[in-house]
């Protein structure tokens, strides 16, 4: 668990020394997106075979004419204490134990990708974030304290939460998928009792009308979260 000053007490939010230029990397199951500070992003395909070595090499090629002093990286895998603790389900292998600080030759902070987007979406109180993309990302922020969750693989119906809200499931049953997602949202709302829920990820906008207390996030919030990550103690 990490701690950050609640957004309601900061305007604008502190992101560390103004002179430090931050490269924010949002690693997803289908694409990697990166942005230096608040400049335009670069984007390339990831996929089931992408290794961290390949990701770093591609990023360096695309950012060859730009410089940065530190890196924030959101990854679709469990992270504890700033370290990846398990290999991803939707990418290649080799992420566990990979030395990103050495690869980028600068300080690197790593967080679960859902937690990074949650951090960028957070306003105040208790917020539950659910990321609807290749799978299901999840994070909880309460009074500024960020808790990465792994709700996707908890048992649900005849499988698990991720199975029913995944992109694969959506493609197989586009008509029933939105209702299933909202059923999962209400189940998790009853469990966590958040003040509000933010739905992020590439498929969130495909649900349609949302119930009261549930709002649509924006994938660009991941980059804001990456900047805010350097304010965490």
PyMOL commands that set and color helices and strands:
alter all, ss='L'
color gray80, all
select helices_A, chain A and resi 7-9+52-62+100-104+113-121+161-165+167-172+174-192+204-206+221-231
alter helices_A, ss='H'
color red, helices_A
select strands_A, chain A and resi 2-3+22-27+31-36+42-45+70-75+79-80+83-84+107-112+126-132+136-142+145-149+155-156+159-160+196-200+214-216
alter strands_A, ss='S'
color yellow, strands_A
deselect
rebuild
show_as cartoon
